[in-house]
Amino acid sequence: MKTTKLDLSGLKCPLPALKTRKALGSILPGDRIEVHCTDPLSKIDIPNLINETGDRLEAVTHDANRIVFLIERRRMS
């Protein structure tokens, strides 16, 4: 199991969700992506994306400047 960091800081909607979708397509089931975002809309967009893809949102943490999503790849598209 491998974790890849994806820094999407500074990108605005819809780019964080689009780049996360692309990154999920390039990893194997069981691997994880740690996605770092600064766009507040990511709190809505990334969980919606994960619902669509069937992957698993393991954790969401945030502070005043950044939102971090830990996503596990569940299946190949």
C-alpha positions as CSV (number, residue, x, y, z in Angstrom):
1,M,0.0,0.0,0.0
2,K,1.4,3.3,-1.1
3,T,0.4,6.9,-0.3
4,T,0.9,9.7,-2.8
5,K,0.7,13.3,-1.9
6,L,-1.2,15.6,-4.3
7,D,-0.7,19.3,-3.6
8,L,-3.5,21.3,-5.2
9,S,-3.0,24.4,-3.2
10,G,-4.1,27.6,-5.0
11,L,-6.3,25.8,-7.5
12,K,-10.0,26.8,-7.7
13,C,-13.1,24.8,-8.4
14,P,-13.4,22.6,-10.4
15,L,-9.6,21.9,-10.8
16,P,-9.1,20.1,-7.4
17,A,-11.8,17.6,-8.2
18,L,-10.7,17.1,-11.8
19,K,-7.0,16.6,-10.8
20,T,-8.0,14.2,-8.0
21,R,-10.1,12.1,-10.4
22,K,-7.2,11.9,-12.8
23,A,-4.8,10.9,-9.9
24,L,-7.2,8.2,-8.7
25,G,-7.1,6.7,-12.2
26,S,-3.3,6.3,-12.0
27,I,-3.1,4.3,-8.7
28,L,-3.8,0.8,-7.8
29,P,-6.6,-0.4,-5.5
30,G,-5.5,-0.3,-1.9
31,D,-3.2,2.7,-2.5
32,R,-4.0,6.1,-1.1
33,I,-3.8,9.7,-2.2
34,E,-3.4,12.6,0.3
35,V,-4.9,15.6,-1.4
36,H,-4.0,19.1,-0.1
37,C,-6.4,21.9,-1.2
38,T,-7.0,25.6,-0.3
39,D,-10.3,26.1,-2.2
40,P,-13.2,26.0,0.4
41,L,-15.4,24.4,-2.3
42,S,-13.2,21.3,-2.1
43,K,-15.0,20.3,1.1
44,I,-18.1,19.7,-1.1
45,D,-16.5,18.7,-4.4
46,I,-14.0,16.0,-3.3
47,P,-16.5,14.0,-1.2
48,N,-19.0,14.2,-4.1
49,L,-16.3,12.9,-6.4
50,I,-15.5,10.0,-4.0
51,N,-19.2,9.1,-3.9
52,E,-19.2,8.9,-7.7
53,T,-16.0,6.8,-8.0
54,G,-16.8,4.3,-5.2
55,D,-13.5,5.0,-3.5
56,R,-13.2,5.6,0.3
57,L,-12.6,8.9,2.0
58,E,-10.6,7.8,5.0
59,A,-10.1,11.2,6.7
60,V,-10.6,15.0,6.2
61,T,-8.6,17.5,8.2
62,H,-8.5,21.2,7.9
63,D,-7.1,24.4,9.4
64,A,-7.6,28.0,8.5
65,N,-5.7,27.7,5.2
66,R,-5.7,24.1,4.0
67,I,-8.0,21.1,3.7
68,V,-6.4,17.6,3.5
69,F,-8.3,14.5,2.2
70,L,-7.0,11.0,2.6
71,I,-8.5,8.8,-0.1
72,E,-8.2,5.1,-0.6
73,R,-8.6,3.7,-4.1
74,R,-11.1,0.9,-3.9
75,R,-11.5,-0.3,-7.5
76,M,-10.3,0.4,-11.0
77,S,-12.5,2.4,-13.3
